[in-house]
Structure formats: structure tokens, C-alpha cells
Amino acid sequence: MALFTEIEQHVAALRALLGDDVESAELGAVMSQLAGDELMDAVTSAATLVRSLERISVVGAGITARRSTRDDGHGGFAQARGHRTPAALVQDLTGISRAEAQRQVRLGLSVLEAGLSDAGDSASPIDEQPADVRAATRTPWHAPLSAAMMRGLISSTQQDAIQRGLGAPPDDTEDNHAAWSAAAEQLIADAAERTVEELRIQARAIRDQLDPDGAARRFAERYERRCFRTWIDADGRECGRIEFEDEGAAWMRAIRDAALRPRRGGPRFVDASETERADDLSADTRTNDQLSYDLLIDLLRAGSLAESETVFGTRQAGVRLVQVHEAGTGAPVSAHTEDDGMPLPFGAVEQRVCDTGTVQITVDPTGNPLNVGREHRLFTPTQRVALSMRDGGCRWRGCDRPASYCEAHHIDEWNAQQGRTDIDRGILLCRYHHGQLHHGGWSITREHKGDFVLHPPGAEPPVPLRPRAARVAAWAGIDPPPQRFRPPPAA
């Protein structure tokens, strides 16, 4: 659809909902009178309209940067108007933050780069040209992202999260170009169901799977940057700052979540003593930040002699690593933290094995583990690990709750449908969405090992519950297949 045709359609939709002559000061009163569906339509039209107009700003920022290079000197487009950088000019014109202006410039340049794919003339087909010529004339790997943003399939914020999360391929080979483009397309398809924050996490996880050497280097760089420092501010308050490396961050999250999970929406299926403690925690007047601080101080005081129940209650904190092995061969494929699925180099896994051990599971190419049938009413701890690795957290569309905050749901009722406690018939849902499913008239179905499908109440169309893109990539979802973290060489 043409840009201004799209803009006019959404303006017309808003006029029909809000009136032709509504004043800004009257907007709150007018929108308060809208019915639920009308309010949703108004917000959706406004958001789509903003996206349409933002494309003009993004492309304009990119052209501004193209005309304001160092070679242009003081005669550059931005410099001639009294600004040192293109982003500074964009910020002055729009009133947005410096970081947002830099983002628009960055995306604008990407859009322009993607639009130059037909530059250059050659009489021979591109497949017959030398490799360096093919590399210079093909579209950049991130072209699908720019195209999706310009068509309104994703927002500029989503494009930036995916593009920066994936990063550039380490080598501009055709295989890398194809793999990164395929990853970008998978994340575009995932964007409608994920928050921007989770898209960024998923993109980084896929990047580490595609670039194992770079992942190991980035892991080491983050480890070298680890730091903890304190200072006294002007008011005499002792302040502190921590920059975590990967394992330390996962450990700290596990400690915090073990203590605060009941308050932040953890699973309900616990014993009576933990239920009582959860009620006490919910009634506590301290903020979550204050509780986190007090927890950290308690840990420092208790040290290595503390019993787990003294600090955490009935559930001890810990970081569980899961090693995935290929069905048939038993060869190690990858290693991840259970809760957020972040891949780890095999060297870090070996160190953790010496300390706390790992959980090993075997999966097929689509990430489906083994089943245990109907003998158990509840999913076993091993099955929960397998569900965590397959689902990565709550599978409800748009939910980013991690696996440790989720409950395992039988899509076939145990009694009414003689449901089996199999991995294939189970799915992870956070406590809120699990309750929504049982009490709100929703249902989930699955044909064999296909996608899970969420069925809303009433006549609303069903919603496919797509797996997280990083989990798809971890099994077999990117063609050409991604490289894995490489296991250590045999002794």
C-alpha cells in the first residue's frame, strides 16, 4: 500500500472514532466514552500511523547522515546548519533524545544501504562474477529488516533491537550472509509475539549460535570487564555499581528470583509452608528493590555457612545448565542455562560441571524430548527441564516470563480427556496466563508435533504459539544450519 494512502486510511479511522473537530484538550473525555473494541481500534490506528510517519523520519535521518560525512567538512548538511553530527541535527529538529536520534540515523543508513542493491552494471550474471564482485553487489544481510520496517511489519525499535542483537557477520562470506539473513527473517516473524526486550535477547542468543568463536570471545570480554566499585556521593551516601559477567549475572538472577518469585508471579503448586511464606512476602511493605538489597546483605552476612532455608525458604537458588545431545549419536550439540536459554561456551560448562554438575537431555531436530506416558499426574523435574529448553518460558503470545516462573500445563485434561503427561502434550505457561486459560474460556491444541495453537473464547481466530526464535535456531530452524558452540577437542 502506498505510504500516504495508508496514512489517510488511519487518519480517517481516527476521525470516525474521535470526531472531525476534537480538540487536544478534549481527547481524554472523548476517548473515555469509547467502548472497549473502539478504544483498541483507536490505539491500534494511532500506533500504525506513528509507524508510518516514523519511516519518513528514519529515511530523512539516513539521508542527512549521507550528506554530512567527514569528507564534506563544514559544508556538510548538518555542519552547515551549526551541528557537529547528523544525530545532533535530527535531535534539534525533532526534540527526541540523543540516543533516539542516533538510532534513527543508524536505521536510516541501513534502509539506504538495503536500497542500493541494484547499484553497478555488469553484463554477466551475478553467479558468474568473482566472489568479491558478488559480495559488493548483493543486498546486505540486514535488508529483510529494513524491508519489513518500511512495509510496517515491524517497528523501527524492533528493527534496531534485532539488527544490533544479531550484529554483523564476522566474515562477509555467502554462507554467513545467508545465515544472518535467515535469522533476521525468523526474528521478524517472531516480532509480533515478543517484547522488544526479548527480541534483543533472542537475537543475541542466535548470534552466539551462528558465531561460536565470536561468542567465546564476547564471553571472555564480559568476564574481563566484571567489576564492583563503591563511592560516597555528595550527600554522604555509600553507593555501589556492579558489572556482571555471564555466569555471575545468571547466579545473581537465580538468587533474586528464588527469594522474590512468589511475589513476582511464580508457580502456585507448592507445599503449605511455601504458600505461607509467599503470603507473608506479598504482604511485606518493602519494595522489590528494597527486598533485593536486604537479600544481598543477608547473603553477605551469612556467607558460605548459611543453610539454604535460612535465606531462600524452601527453594534453594542455583543456576542449572542443560547440555543438549543429538539423538542417536549422543554427541554434544549445545549448552544453555535452563531459565533463559542463553548459550554458553563448552569451557564454561566444563567449569560448572566440576562445581555443580549439569542436566543432560536428548532432543530430536525440532527440540522435542522423550515422554513418560500417563504414569505421573504431574510433570517430573526432568520433564520440566526439557520443557524449559523447548519453550524457553511462557508460550503465551507477548509474554516474556522465564521458565522458572512458569507452570506446566496439560493441553489434554488428565481426567476428562485421559491426558498423558508427555512433553508433546505439555506447554509452559506463567501463573497469570495459566489461570487465564482455565478460567477465561481459552484452550490450547496441538496436532501431533506441530505448532501449539491458542483458541480464544468466542469467535476470535486461533493464534499460533510460535516457539522462541533462538530455540528454533538451537535445534534446526535456520537454513543453512548454524554452527554450534564447538565441543572441546578430544584428548
C-alpha positions as CSV (number, residue, x, y, z in Angstrom):
1,M,0.0,0.0,0.0
2,A,1.3,3.5,-0.9
3,L,2.5,5.4,2.1
4,F,0.1,8.3,2.1
5,T,-2.8,6.0,1.2
6,E,-2.0,4.1,4.4
7,I,-1.7,7.3,6.4
8,E,-5.0,8.6,5.1
9,Q,-6.8,5.4,6.0
10,H,-5.7,5.5,9.6
11,V,-6.4,9.2,9.9
12,A,-9.9,8.5,8.5
13,A,-10.3,5.7,11.1
14,L,-9.4,8.0,13.9
15,R,-11.7,10.7,12.6
16,A,-14.6,8.2,12.6
17,L,-13.8,7.2,16.2
18,L,-13.0,10.6,17.7
19,G,-14.8,13.1,15.6
20,D,-13.7,15.6,13.0
21,D,-13.1,18.6,15.2
22,V,-11.9,17.1,18.5
23,E,-9.6,19.4,20.4
24,S,-6.5,18.0,22.1
25,A,-7.8,19.2,25.5
26,E,-11.0,17.1,24.9
27,L,-9.2,14.0,23.9
28,G,-9.3,12.3,27.3
29,A,-13.0,12.9,27.7
30,V,-13.8,11.7,24.2
31,M,-11.7,8.6,24.4
32,S,-13.2,7.7,27.8
33,Q,-16.6,7.3,26.1
34,L,-15.3,4.7,23.6
35,A,-16.3,1.1,24.0
36,G,-13.6,-1.5,24.6
37,D,-13.3,-2.5,20.9
38,E,-13.4,1.1,19.8
39,L,-10.6,2.1,22.2
40,M,-8.5,-0.8,20.9
41,D,-9.1,0.3,17.3
42,A,-8.2,3.9,18.2
43,V,-4.9,2.9,19.9
44,T,-4.0,0.5,17.1
45,S,-4.7,3.1,14.3
46,A,-2.7,5.7,16.2
47,A,0.3,3.3,16.7
48,T,0.2,2.3,13.0
49,L,0.0,6.0,12.0
50,V,3.1,6.8,14.1
51,R,5.0,3.9,12.5
52,S,4.1,5.2,9.0
53,L,5.2,8.7,9.8
54,E,8.4,7.4,11.5
55,R,9.5,5.9,8.3
56,I,9.8,9.4,6.8
57,S,11.9,10.5,9.8
58,V,14.2,7.4,9.6
59,V,14.9,7.8,5.9
60,G,15.4,11.5,6.3
61,A,17.9,10.9,9.1
62,G,19.8,8.5,6.9
63,I,20.0,11.0,4.0
64,T,21.0,13.7,6.5
65,A,23.9,11.4,7.5
66,R,24.8,10.6,3.9
67,R,25.1,14.4,3.3
68,S,27.1,15.1,6.4
69,T,30.2,13.0,6.2
70,R,33.7,13.9,7.3
71,D,34.7,14.5,3.7
72,D,32.0,17.2,3.5
73,G,33.7,19.2,6.3
74,H,32.0,22.4,7.3
75,G,30.0,22.3,4.1
76,G,28.1,19.1,5.2
77,F,24.3,19.2,5.6
78,A,24.4,19.1,9.4
79,Q,27.6,21.1,9.8
80,A,26.4,23.9,7.6
81,R,23.4,24.3,10.0
82,G,25.6,24.5,13.1
83,H,25.6,20.9,14.2
84,R,28.6,18.7,14.7
85,T,26.8,15.4,13.8
86,P,23.7,14.3,11.8
87,A,22.2,13.0,15.0
88,A,22.5,16.4,16.7
89,L,20.6,18.0,13.8
90,V,17.9,15.3,14.0
91,Q,17.6,15.8,17.7
92,D,17.3,19.6,17.3
93,L,14.6,19.2,14.6
94,T,12.5,16.6,16.4
95,G,13.1,17.2,20.1
96,I,13.8,13.5,20.7
97,S,16.7,12.2,22.9
98,R,20.2,11.9,21.6
99,A,20.1,8.1,21.8
100,E,16.8,8.1,19.8
101,A,18.3,10.5,17.2
102,Q,21.4,8.2,16.8
103,R,19.1,5.2,16.4
104,Q,17.2,7.0,13.6
105,V,20.4,7.8,11.8
106,R,21.6,4.2,12.2
107,L,18.4,2.8,10.8
108,G,18.2,5.3,8.1
109,L,21.6,4.4,6.8
110,S,20.6,0.7,6.9
111,V,17.5,1.4,4.8
112,L,19.5,3.3,2.3
113,E,22.2,0.6,2.1
114,A,19.5,-2.0,1.5
115,G,18.0,0.1,-1.3
116,L,21.3,0.2,-3.2
117,S,21.3,-3.5,-4.1
118,D,21.0,-2.8,-7.8
119,A,24.0,-0.4,-7.9
120,G,26.6,-1.2,-10.5
121,D,26.3,-2.6,-14.0
122,S,27.6,-5.9,-15.2
123,A,26.9,-7.8,-18.4
124,S,27.4,-11.2,-16.7
125,P,25.0,-13.0,-14.3
126,I,25.9,-12.4,-10.7
127,D,26.6,-16.1,-10.1
128,E,29.3,-16.0,-12.7
129,Q,31.1,-12.9,-11.3
130,P,34.1,-13.2,-8.9
131,A,33.3,-13.6,-5.2
132,D,34.4,-10.0,-4.3
133,V,32.1,-8.6,-7.0
134,R,29.2,-10.7,-5.8
135,A,29.8,-9.5,-2.3
136,A,29.8,-5.9,-3.4
137,T,26.6,-6.1,-5.4
138,R,24.4,-8.3,-3.2
139,T,22.0,-6.8,-0.8
140,P,23.2,-6.5,2.8
141,W,22.3,-9.3,5.3
142,H,20.0,-6.9,7.2
143,A,18.0,-6.0,4.1
144,P,15.0,-8.1,5.3
145,L,14.8,-6.0,8.5
146,S,14.8,-2.7,6.6
147,A,12.2,-4.0,4.1
148,A,10.0,-5.3,7.0
149,M,10.2,-1.9,8.8
150,M,9.3,0.0,5.6
151,R,6.3,-2.3,5.0
152,G,5.1,-1.7,8.6
153,L,5.6,-5.4,9.6
154,I,7.9,-4.3,12.5
155,S,8.6,-1.0,14.2
156,S,11.9,0.8,13.9
157,T,12.5,-0.1,17.6
158,Q,12.1,-3.8,16.8
159,Q,14.3,-3.5,13.8
160,D,17.1,-1.9,15.8
161,A,16.8,-4.5,18.6
162,I,17.1,-7.4,16.1
163,Q,19.8,-5.8,14.0
164,R,22.0,-4.8,16.9
165,G,21.3,-8.1,18.7
166,L,22.4,-10.1,15.7
167,G,25.4,-7.9,14.9
168,A,27.3,-8.1,11.7
169,P,28.7,-11.5,10.5
170,P,32.3,-12.0,11.4
171,D,33.2,-12.7,7.8
172,D,31.2,-11.5,4.8
173,T,31.0,-14.9,3.1
174,E,28.0,-16.0,1.2
175,D,27.2,-18.7,3.8
176,N,27.3,-16.2,6.7
177,H,25.3,-13.7,4.7
178,A,22.6,-16.3,4.1
179,A,22.6,-17.5,7.7
180,W,22.3,-14.0,9.2
181,S,19.6,-13.0,6.7
182,A,17.7,-16.2,7.6
183,A,18.0,-15.4,11.3
184,A,16.7,-11.9,10.7
185,E,13.7,-13.3,8.8
186,Q,12.9,-15.7,11.7
187,L,13.0,-12.8,14.2
188,I,10.8,-10.7,12.0
189,A,8.2,-13.5,12.1
190,D,8.7,-13.7,15.9
191,A,8.4,-9.9,16.4
192,A,4.6,-9.8,16.7
193,E,4.6,-12.1,19.7
194,R,7.7,-10.9,21.6
195,T,8.5,-7.8,23.5
196,V,11.4,-5.6,22.2
197,E,13.5,-6.7,25.2
198,E,13.0,-10.3,24.5
199,L,13.7,-9.9,20.8
200,R,17.0,-8.4,21.7
201,I,17.8,-11.4,24.0
202,Q,16.7,-13.9,21.3
203,A,18.8,-12.1,18.7
204,R,21.9,-12.2,20.8
205,A,21.4,-15.9,21.6
206,I,21.1,-16.7,17.9
207,R,24.2,-14.6,17.1
208,D,26.1,-16.7,19.6
209,Q,24.9,-19.9,18.0
210,L,25.8,-18.6,14.5
211,D,29.2,-17.3,15.6
212,P,30.7,-19.7,18.2
213,D,34.2,-18.2,18.0
214,G,32.8,-14.7,18.5
215,A,30.6,-15.9,21.3
216,A,33.6,-17.3,23.2
217,R,35.4,-14.0,22.7
218,R,32.5,-11.9,23.8
219,F,32.1,-14.2,26.8
220,A,35.7,-13.7,27.8
221,E,35.5,-9.9,27.2
222,R,32.5,-9.6,29.5
223,Y,34.4,-11.7,32.1
224,E,37.3,-9.3,31.9
225,R,35.0,-6.3,32.3
226,R,33.5,-7.6,35.6
227,C,33.8,-5.1,38.3
228,F,32.4,-3.9,41.6
229,R,33.1,-0.5,43.0
230,T,31.7,1.8,45.7
231,W,31.8,5.6,46.2
232,I,30.4,8.2,48.5
233,D,28.2,10.7,46.8
234,A,27.8,14.4,47.7
235,D,25.2,13.7,50.3
236,G,27.5,11.2,52.1
237,R,25.6,8.1,50.9
238,E,27.6,5.0,50.1
239,C,26.8,3.9,46.6
240,G,27.8,0.9,44.5
241,R,27.9,-0.4,41.0
242,I,28.3,-3.9,39.7
243,E,29.0,-5.0,36.1
244,F,28.4,-8.8,35.9
245,E,29.9,-11.4,33.6
246,D,27.6,-14.0,32.2
247,E,27.8,-16.7,34.9
248,G,27.7,-14.2,37.8
249,A,24.7,-12.5,36.3
250,A,22.8,-15.8,35.9
251,W,23.7,-16.7,39.5
252,M,22.5,-13.3,40.8
253,R,19.2,-13.6,38.9
254,A,18.7,-17.1,40.3
255,I,19.3,-15.8,43.9
256,R,16.9,-12.9,43.4
257,D,14.2,-15.0,41.7
258,A,14.4,-17.7,44.3
259,A,13.6,-15.2,47.0
260,L,11.1,-13.0,45.2
261,R,9.4,-15.4,42.8
262,P,6.3,-15.8,44.9
263,R,5.8,-12.0,44.9
264,R,6.6,-11.6,41.2
265,G,4.2,-14.4,39.9
266,G,5.9,-17.7,40.4
267,P,4.2,-21.1,40.2
268,R,1.3,-21.8,42.6
269,F,1.8,-25.6,43.0
270,V,3.9,-25.5,46.2
271,D,3.6,-27.0,49.7
272,A,1.8,-25.4,52.6
273,S,4.9,-23.9,54.2
274,E,6.0,-22.2,51.0
275,T,2.5,-21.0,50.4
276,E,2.5,-19.4,53.8
277,R,5.9,-17.8,53.1
278,A,4.6,-16.5,49.8
279,D,1.6,-14.8,51.5
280,D,4.0,-13.2,54.0
281,L,6.2,-11.9,51.2
282,S,3.2,-10.5,49.3
283,A,2.1,-8.6,52.4
284,D,5.6,-7.2,53.1
285,T,5.7,-3.4,52.8
286,R,9.2,-3.2,51.3
287,T,9.6,-2.6,47.6
288,N,11.1,-5.3,45.4
289,D,14.3,-3.2,45.2
290,Q,14.5,-3.0,49.0
291,L,13.9,-6.7,49.3
292,S,16.6,-7.4,46.8
293,Y,19.0,-5.2,48.8
294,D,18.2,-6.8,52.1
295,L,18.6,-10.2,50.5
296,L,22.1,-9.3,49.2
297,I,23.1,-8.1,52.7
298,D,21.7,-11.3,54.3
299,L,23.8,-13.3,51.8
300,L,27.0,-11.4,52.6
301,R,26.4,-11.8,56.3
302,A,25.5,-15.5,56.1
303,G,28.3,-16.4,53.8
304,S,29.1,-20.0,53.0
305,L,27.8,-21.3,56.3
306,A,24.2,-20.3,55.8
307,E,21.6,-23.1,55.3
308,S,19.6,-22.5,52.2
309,E,16.3,-22.4,54.0
310,T,17.6,-19.6,56.2
311,V,17.8,-17.2,53.3
312,F,15.7,-18.7,50.5
313,G,12.9,-20.6,52.3
314,T,12.2,-24.0,50.8
315,R,13.7,-23.5,47.4
316,Q,17.5,-23.0,47.1
317,A,18.8,-20.8,44.4
318,G,21.1,-22.1,41.7
319,V,22.0,-21.9,38.0
320,R,21.2,-25.2,36.2
321,L,23.0,-25.8,33.0
322,V,21.5,-28.1,30.4
323,Q,23.6,-29.9,27.8
324,V,21.7,-30.9,24.7
325,H,22.8,-34.1,22.9
326,E,22.0,-35.3,19.4
327,A,19.6,-38.2,19.2
328,G,21.3,-41.3,18.0
329,T,24.9,-40.2,18.2
330,G,24.8,-38.8,21.7
331,A,27.2,-36.0,20.6
332,P,27.0,-32.7,22.5
333,V,25.2,-30.1,20.4
334,S,24.9,-27.1,22.7
335,A,24.8,-26.0,26.3
336,H,22.4,-23.4,27.8
337,T,21.2,-22.0,31.1
338,E,17.9,-23.6,31.9
339,D,15.9,-20.5,32.7
340,D,16.7,-18.0,29.9
341,G,18.4,-20.4,27.4
342,M,21.5,-18.3,27.0
343,P,24.2,-20.4,25.2
344,L,27.5,-20.9,26.9
345,P,30.9,-22.0,25.6
346,F,31.9,-25.5,26.4
347,G,34.8,-24.3,28.5
348,A,32.4,-22.5,30.9
349,V,30.2,-25.6,31.0
350,E,33.2,-27.8,32.0
351,Q,34.0,-25.5,34.8
352,R,30.4,-25.6,36.1
353,V,30.3,-29.5,35.8
354,C,33.2,-29.6,38.3
355,D,31.2,-27.4,40.7
356,T,27.5,-28.4,40.5
357,G,27.1,-30.7,37.5
358,T,24.7,-30.4,34.6
359,V,21.4,-31.9,33.4
360,Q,21.6,-33.8,30.1
361,I,18.7,-34.2,27.7
362,T,18.4,-35.6,24.2
363,V,16.2,-33.9,21.6
364,D,15.1,-34.5,18.0
365,P,15.8,-31.9,15.3
366,T,12.8,-29.9,16.4
367,G,13.7,-29.8,20.1
368,N,11.1,-32.5,21.2
369,P,12.4,-34.6,24.2
370,L,11.3,-38.0,25.4
371,N,7.9,-38.8,27.0
372,V,6.9,-40.8,30.1
373,G,3.3,-41.5,29.3
374,R,0.5,-41.5,31.8
375,E,2.2,-42.9,34.9
376,H,2.7,-39.5,36.5
377,R,-0.1,-36.9,37.1
378,L,2.4,-34.0,37.3
379,F,5.4,-33.4,35.1
380,T,8.6,-34.8,36.6
381,P,11.6,-32.5,37.3
382,T,13.4,-33.9,34.3
383,Q,10.4,-33.2,32.1
384,R,10.3,-29.7,33.5
385,V,13.9,-29.2,32.4
386,A,13.0,-30.5,28.9
387,L,10.0,-28.1,28.7
388,S,12.2,-25.2,29.8
389,M,14.7,-25.9,27.0
390,R,12.0,-26.3,24.3
391,D,9.7,-23.4,25.3
392,G,12.1,-21.0,27.0
393,G,9.4,-19.6,29.2
394,C,5.7,-18.8,28.9
395,R,4.5,-19.6,25.4
396,W,1.5,-17.2,25.6
397,R,1.8,-14.6,22.9
398,G,3.6,-11.5,24.0
399,C,4.7,-12.9,27.4
400,D,8.3,-12.8,28.5
401,R,8.1,-14.7,31.8
402,P,11.1,-17.1,32.1
403,A,10.8,-20.8,32.7
404,S,11.2,-20.7,36.4
405,Y,8.1,-18.5,36.7
406,C,6.0,-21.0,34.7
407,E,3.7,-23.9,35.4
408,A,3.5,-27.0,33.1
409,H,0.0,-27.2,31.5
410,H,-1.6,-30.4,30.2
411,I,-3.3,-29.4,26.9
412,D,-5.3,-32.6,27.2
413,E,-7.2,-32.7,30.6
414,W,-6.0,-35.5,32.8
415,N,-9.4,-36.8,33.8
416,A,-11.8,-35.6,31.1
417,Q,-9.6,-36.4,28.1
418,Q,-7.4,-39.1,29.6
419,G,-4.5,-36.8,29.1
420,R,-0.9,-38.0,29.1
421,T,1.9,-36.4,31.0
422,D,4.1,-36.2,27.8
423,I,6.4,-33.5,26.7
424,D,4.4,-33.4,23.4
425,R,1.2,-32.7,25.3
426,G,2.6,-30.2,27.8
427,I,3.4,-26.5,27.5
428,L,4.9,-23.9,29.8
429,L,2.6,-21.0,30.9
430,C,3.2,-18.4,33.6
431,R,0.8,-18.3,36.5
432,Y,-1.3,-15.5,35.1
433,H,-1.8,-17.0,31.7
434,H,-2.3,-20.5,33.1
435,G,-5.2,-19.0,35.2
436,Q,-6.4,-17.1,32.2
437,L,-6.5,-20.3,30.2
438,H,-8.5,-22.3,32.8
439,H,-10.9,-19.6,33.9
440,G,-11.3,-17.4,30.8
441,G,-12.6,-19.9,28.3
442,W,-9.4,-20.3,26.4
443,S,-7.9,-23.6,25.2
444,I,-4.7,-24.9,23.6
445,T,-4.5,-27.7,20.9
446,R,-1.7,-29.4,19.0
447,E,-1.7,-31.7,16.1
448,H,1.0,-34.4,16.7
449,K,4.3,-32.4,16.9
450,G,3.1,-29.3,15.1
451,D,2.7,-25.8,16.5
452,F,0.7,-25.2,19.7
453,V,-2.5,-23.2,18.8
454,L,-4.2,-20.9,21.3
455,H,-8.0,-20.7,20.9
456,P,-9.6,-17.5,22.3
457,P,-13.2,-17.6,23.7
458,G,-16.0,-16.7,21.3
459,A,-15.5,-16.4,17.6
460,E,-12.0,-14.9,17.7
461,P,-9.5,-16.6,15.3
462,P,-7.0,-19.1,16.8
463,V,-3.4,-17.8,17.5
464,P,-0.4,-20.0,16.7
465,L,2.0,-20.0,19.7
466,R,5.3,-19.8,17.9
467,P,8.4,-21.1,19.7
468,R,11.1,-18.5,20.6
469,A,13.3,-17.9,17.6
470,A,16.5,-18.7,19.5
471,R,15.2,-22.1,20.5
472,V,14.2,-22.8,16.9
473,A,17.7,-21.9,15.8
474,A,19.2,-24.0,18.5
475,W,17.7,-27.2,17.1
476,A,17.3,-27.0,13.3
477,G,15.5,-23.8,12.3
478,I,17.9,-21.8,10.2
479,D,18.9,-22.9,6.7
480,P,21.8,-23.0,6.2
481,P,22.2,-24.6,9.6
482,P,24.0,-22.5,12.2
483,Q,27.3,-23.5,13.7
484,R,27.2,-24.6,17.3
485,F,29.4,-23.9,20.3
486,R,32.1,-26.3,19.4
487,P,32.9,-29.0,22.0
488,P,36.5,-29.2,23.2
489,P,38.8,-31.3,21.1
490,A,39.2,-34.9,22.1
491,A,42.1,-35.6,24.4
